[in-house]
Amino acid sequence: MNLTVAMTGASGAVFSRELLRALEADARVARVDFVASESALRVVAEELELSGRTNLLEKLLGEAPAKTVQHIDADIGATIASGSYPSDGMIVLPCSMGTLAAIANGMADSLIARAADVTLKERRPLVLCVRETPLNRIHLRNMTLAAEAGATIFPCIPAFYNKPADSAEMARQFVYRVLAHLGLRQDGAYVWKGGQ
């Protein structure tokens, strides 16, 4: 499986880090194309205390990437901007309201928005992990537009019933749910067993 992962400027860099780590470790994934917006770089610096684009993947993964390739958001000619490029889907985590608006309204003026546009037009899975609160009507309308175009709206809402030990575990379990949605169930994913 080849996947595209985008990280935008909403809070939640820990989610992106855990997603990239899970994909690097998953033998079913052959390649990950990763794009971070300029705003995402600022969030990473503030939330994870990792600065700069240089070696960003290595900093997020804790080691050199084996199958993840980073693209620059301004590079509209990157491979993932074309429908002919073999991709099995795209995850935007976290997805800011600005990125959601661009995707929902077909404003493909960045690599992230263009790759999402391509994902929709090729009828591939697009998972938008939106991150904002409270939501205004524009946000809600854009979510509806994106969903009507074929995207899955998957808000960054972590679970607490599994009693996560820390924010990294909380983010990891959320990421496992996102990956399960794409058919990539993860070992270690919490499964609710009801009253048993």
Secondary structure, DSSP 8 states (H G I E B T S, - for coil): -EEEEEE-SSS-HHHHHHHHHHHHH-TT--EEEEEE-HHHHHHHHHHT---SSTTHHHHHHSS--SSEEEEETT-TTSGGGSTTS----EEEEEE-HHHHHHHHTT---SHHHHHHHHHHHTT--EEEEE--SS--HHHHHHHHHHHHHT-EE-------TT--SSHHHHHHHHHHHHHHHTT---TT-----TT-
